[in-house]
């Protein structure tokens, strides 16, 4: 019950800044619309709707790291968390309370991208739902990364660092260009990160290549577990301080 109450409070805090939420959902949708309309005039194989929509859905999640980091950093900057430490909540409870309100937002972001893609020829079938499920681990990773940044940085710093995260996710995921075209060290580094794996898993789910999904998802799950574990340890240290 205490975790639910804390999650509800954080959801209300997020709703106090609806412009940021609209931006986080609207910008990926606008980019998807622009690229899809250009694709009708200038065909680029990489920007086919079944290839580009999963990448844009993954890209939309990168804004969640900004939401979670700002929320936690602002609470740290005020006396709210200091007073709340008198409660029986553990470090895991606190971070779960910040994470739960962000999961529905991630679901809305992915649904918005795929619904727009339907109007540009994406088939409406069960593979779309499987693609959304395949993207959930990377959404959890972005939430955890934002919480880790919120634990480490101040409210004036998390915005700049989160914007770097957004750019890294976009450039290393293969959503804008085929990573094999560059190859070499760049491709190796990109596949050492979780973003390209998330896009590949979603694309495979969308095209029905079920056998190749699991290795990519496990890579993203590993990153999500690692970043949440780091966030819990750092948060617990901050509580003691």
Protein Blocks (a to p, Z undefined) as FASTA:
>chain_A
ZZmmmmmmmmmmmmmmmmlmmmmmmmmmmmmmmmmmmmmmmccfklpfklmmmmmmmmmm
mmmmmmmmmmmmmmmmmmmlmmmmmpmbdfklmmmmmmmmmmmmmmmmmmmmmmmmmmno
pacdfklmmmmmmmmmmmmmmmmmmmmmmmmpcfklmmmmmmmmmmmmmmmnommpcfkl
ngmmllmmmmmpmklmmmmmmmmmmnopaklmmmmmmmmmmmmmmmmmmmmmmmmmmmmZ
Z
